[in-house]
Amino acid sequence: MKKHFSGLALFLSATLLMVSCTKSAKETVSNEVSDEVLSLIASQGLSTTGVKALNDGYLVEGDIFITSEQLKSAKSGPYMVVANEEQYRTTNLVSVNGSRVVDVYLQLADPNAGTYFGPALDEAIKRYNDLGLTLSFRRVTAAPPTGGLTVKAYFENSTTIGFGGFPTGGNPYNLISLNTKYFTPSANIQWLATVIAHEMGHCVGFRHTDYMSRKYSCGPGPGNNEGASTVGAILIPGTPSKPDALSWMLACSDGSNRPFNANDRIALNYLY
C-alpha cells in the first residue's frame, strides 16, 4: 500500500512468501537489479518500477517482499488470469483444513511503542475475526513457531510505510515490518489498523485491488499500470469489474480509515 499526498505516493507494504527500530527488517544491499530479475518479477505480474534489492530477495510495488527462491519457482497455469480492477489473490494461500487460528506476536524494541502499535494491531485482528472466517488471528505474548506471524517495528527515512509477503508452504508469510517514521503516537489508530490489515491481507494471499491500474489510488505516474500477466494474480469471483475506491487492499492510502467494504468481505469469504 502507498500513501498519496497531492500526487506523491508514500509506499506502504504488500506479498509472495518477509529490526530493530533503527534498521530495515531486511537491509538494502544493492540498488542495482539485473534485467533477468526484473523479467522474473514482471512474469509474476508485478511492477518493475522502483524495485529494491534486499538481503535474500526484492521489495516490489513498495510493500511486497519476494524472496529470490520464490522468483525461481514461479508458477503458471490456465486459471491464473488477471482481470482489470477486481479483487486478486496470489497463487499461494493459507491452508485451513476446516478452520485455523494464526498466532500474531508484536515485537517492539521500544515498549512505549506498544501504546499505539498494540491497539492498532488489535483492531486489525478484530476486523478479520468479526467476519467469522475459517481463518482467524489471535495475539500471543511470545514469538510463534512456524505458521505464525510476527509484527516488528523498524525505522527507515524513506517512503516505505511497511511491508509483508505472500504465503508459502500453506502458511501465512511470517513477518510484517512497519516503519516507525509513520507509526507514531500522533497517528490515527484506525488508519494504522488499516495499514496492518492491508499487510495481513498480503500475508494470507491478497494482491492490491487496483493491481492492473493503480492510478485509481496512487494517481498518475510510472509503474502504476503493470499490464496483463498470466501468472500470480487470480480473479476472485463475485467482486466488481469497476474500481473499488474504498477497498482495504488498494495500493495507495489517502490516510483515512478503510475497514472492509462489501466487496472486501465477498473476497475474504470466498477464500476463507
MARBAKE-249464 format. One line per 4 residues: for each residue x, z, y of C-alpha. Coordinates in steps of 0.2 Angstrom, whole numbers, padded with zeros to 4 digits. Layout:
<atoms>
X/Z/Y ~ ...
</atoms>
This chain:
<atoms>
0000/0000/0000 ~ 0005/-0003/0018 ~ 0000/0005/0034 ~ -0005/-0008/0048
-0001/-0005/0066 ~ -0006/-0019/0078 ~ 0001/-0032/0067 ~ 0015/-0022/0060
0014/-0016/0042 ~ 0022/0000/0036 ~ 0025/0000/0017 ~ 0016/0012/0005
0018/0011/-0013 ~ 0011/0002/-0029 ~ 0016/-0003/-0052 ~ 0024/-0010/-0069
0031/0004/-0079 ~ 0046/0023/-0055 ~ 0074/0065/-0024 ~ 0077/0076/-0015
0070/0077/0002 ~ 0085/0068/0009 ~ 0087/0053/-0003 ~ 0076/0040/-0010
0070/0043/-0028 ~ 0079/0028/-0033 ~ 0094/0025/-0022 ~ 0096/0007/-0015
0112/0000/-0022 ~ 0111/-0018/-0015 ~ 0101/-0028/-0003 ~ 0105/-0044/-0012
0093/-0050/-0026 ~ 0098/-0065/-0036 ~ 0087/-0081/-0037 ~ 0085/-0078/-0056
0077/-0060/-0052 ~ 0066/-0067/-0039 ~ 0060/-0081/-0051 ~ 0056/-0067/-0063
0046/-0057/-0050 ~ 0037/-0072/-0045 ~ 0032/-0076/-0063 ~ 0023/-0060/-0063
0013/-0065/-0048 ~ 0022/-0053/-0037 ~ 0028/-0056/-0019 ~ 0046/-0061/-0017
0047/-0056/0001 ~ 0057/-0040/0005 ~ 0062/-0036/-0012 ~ 0074/-0021/-0013
0087/-0019/-0027 ~ 0087/-0001/-0033 ~ 0095/0008/-0047 ~ 0088/0001/-0064
0075/-0010/-0055 ~ 0067/-0018/-0039 ~ 0055/-0012/-0026 ~ 0042/-0026/-0023
0027/-0028/-0011 ~ 0033/-0012/-0003 ~ 0027/0001/-0016 ~ 0029/-0006/-0034
0044/-0001/-0044 ~ 0048/-0014/-0058 ~ 0062/-0010/-0070 ~ 0075/-0023/-0075
0069/-0021/-0093 ~ 0051/-0025/-0088 ~ 0056/-0041/-0079 ~ 0065/-0046/-0095
0049/-0043/-0106 ~ 0036/-0051/-0095 ~ 0020/-0056/-0105 ~ 0009/-0071/-0104
-0007/-0076/-0111 ~ -0023/-0087/-0109 ~ -0033/-0072/-0102 ~ -0021/-0067/-0089
-0029/-0076/-0075 ~ -0028/-0072/-0056 ~ -0044/-0073/-0046 ~ -0045/-0073/-0027
-0049/-0056/-0020 ~ -0057/-0046/-0034 ~ -0050/-0030/-0042 ~ -0035/-0033/-0053
-0027/-0024/-0067 ~ -0010/-0027/-0075 ~ -0006/-0032/-0092 ~ -0002/-0014/-0097
-0015/0000/-0097 ~ -0015/0018/-0102 ~ -0020/0021/-0120 ~ -0035/0033/-0120
-0042/0034/-0138 ~ -0059/0041/-0133 ~ -0053/0052/-0119 ~ -0036/0058/-0112
-0030/0070/-0099 ~ -0014/0066/-0089 ~ -0004/0081/-0083 ~ 0002/0080/-0065
0016/0090/-0058 ~ 0020/0092/-0040 ~ 0039/0094/-0037 ~ 0045/0098/-0020
0062/0104/-0013 ~ 0053/0112/0002 ~ 0040/0125/-0004 ~ 0031/0124/0013
0028/0106/0010 ~ 0015/0111/-0003 ~ 0003/0117/0010 ~ -0001/0098/0014
0005/0089/-0002 ~ -0004/0101/-0013 ~ -0022/0099/-0005 ~ -0019/0080/-0004
-0014/0079/-0022 ~ -0029/0090/-0027 ~ -0041/0079/-0018 ~ -0034/0063/-0026
-0036/0070/-0043 ~ -0054/0076/-0039 ~ -0058/0058/-0034 ~ -0054/0052/-0051
-0061/0067/-0061 ~ -0078/0066/-0051 ~ -0081/0049/-0059 ~ -0082/0056/-0077
-0070/0043/-0084 ~ -0062/0044/-0101 ~ -0045/0046/-0091 ~ -0044/0062/-0081
-0030/0072/-0072 ~ -0025/0090/-0071 ~ -0012/0099/-0061 ~ 0001/0108/-0070
0015/0120/-0065 ~ 0030/0113/-0074 ~ 0036/0095/-0077 ~ 0025/0087/-0090
0033/0079/-0106 ~ 0031/0060/-0110 ~ 0014/0054/-0105 ~ 0013/0065/-0089
0015/0061/-0071 ~ 0027/0069/-0058 ~ 0024/0068/-0039 ~ 0040/0070/-0029
0045/0070/-0011 ~ 0060/0061/-0003 ~ 0065/0056/0014 ~ 0070/0039/0020
0070/0032/0038 ~ 0061/0016/0033 ~ 0043/0008/0032 ~ 0041/0013/0014
0027/0027/0013 ~ 0028/0029/-0005 ~ 0029/0020/-0022 ~ 0025/0021/-0040
0025/0009/-0055 ~ 0014/0001/-0069 ~ 0010/0009/-0086 ~ 0022/0007/-0101
0020/0010/-0119 ~ 0002/0016/-0117 ~ 0007/0030/-0104 ~ 0005/0030/-0086
0020/0027/-0075 ~ 0028/0044/-0074 ~ 0033/0046/-0056 ~ 0026/0044/-0039
0038/0045/-0024 ~ 0031/0050/-0007 ~ 0041/0048/0009 ~ 0041/0064/0020
0043/0054/0035 ~ 0024/0051/0034 ~ 0019/0066/0024 ~ 0019/0079/0037
0009/0094/0042 ~ 0001/0084/0056 ~ -0005/0070/0044 ~ -0023/0069/0039
-0026/0077/0022 ~ -0039/0064/0017 ~ -0028/0050/0022 ~ -0014/0057/0012
-0026/0059/-0003 ~ -0030/0041/-0001 ~ -0011/0036/-0002 ~ -0009/0047/-0018
-0024/0040/-0026 ~ -0018/0022/-0022 ~ -0001/0026/-0031 ~ -0010/0034/-0045
-0020/0018/-0046 ~ -0004/0008/-0049 ~ 0002/0021/-0062 ~ -0013/0018/-0073
-0013/-0001/-0071 ~ -0021/-0007/-0055 ~ -0014/-0020/-0043 ~ -0018/-0022/-0025
-0036/-0028/-0022 ~ -0031/-0041/-0009 ~ -0016/-0047/-0021 ~ -0020/-0065/-0018
-0022/-0064/0001 ~ -0015/-0048/0008 ~ -0019/-0054/0026 ~ -0036/-0045/0024
-0027/-0028/0026 ~ -0010/-0032/0032 ~ -0013/-0046/0044 ~ -0004/-0062/0045
0015/-0063/0040 ~ 0027/-0069/0027 ~ 0023/-0064/0009 ~ 0005/-0059/0012
-0001/-0073/0001 ~ 0008/-0074/-0016 ~ -0002/-0089/-0023 ~ -0008/-0091/-0040
0000/-0085/-0056 ~ -0004/-0084/-0074 ~ 0005/-0068/-0078 ~ 0002/-0049/-0073
-0014/-0049/-0064 ~ -0031/-0049/-0073 ~ -0048/-0051/-0066 ~ -0059/-0036/-0068
-0077/-0042/-0072 ~ -0091/-0036/-0060 ~ -0080/-0035/-0045 ~ -0083/-0045/-0029
-0076/-0063/-0026 ~ -0075/-0059/-0007 ~ -0063/-0047/0002 ~ -0067/-0029/0000
-0061/-0021/0016 ~ -0064/-0003/0010 ~ -0055/-0003/-0007 ~ -0043/0011/-0011
-0031/-0002/-0018 ~ -0029/-0013/-0003 ~ -0011/-0017/0001 ~ -0011/-0010/0018
-0019/0005/0026 ~ -0026/0007/0044 ~ -0023/0026/0042 ~ -0040/0030/0038
-0048/0039/0023 ~ -0053/0027/0009 ~ -0062/0036/-0005 ~ -0068/0025/-0020
-0081/0012/-0014 ~ -0094/0005/-0026 ~ -0083/-0009/-0032 ~ -0069/0003/-0035
-0080/0013/-0046 ~ -0085/-0003/-0056 ~ -0067/-0007/-0059 ~ -0062/0011/-0064
-0077/0012/-0076 ~ -0073/-0004/-0083 ~ -0055/0000/-0088 ~ -0058/0019/-0091
</atoms>
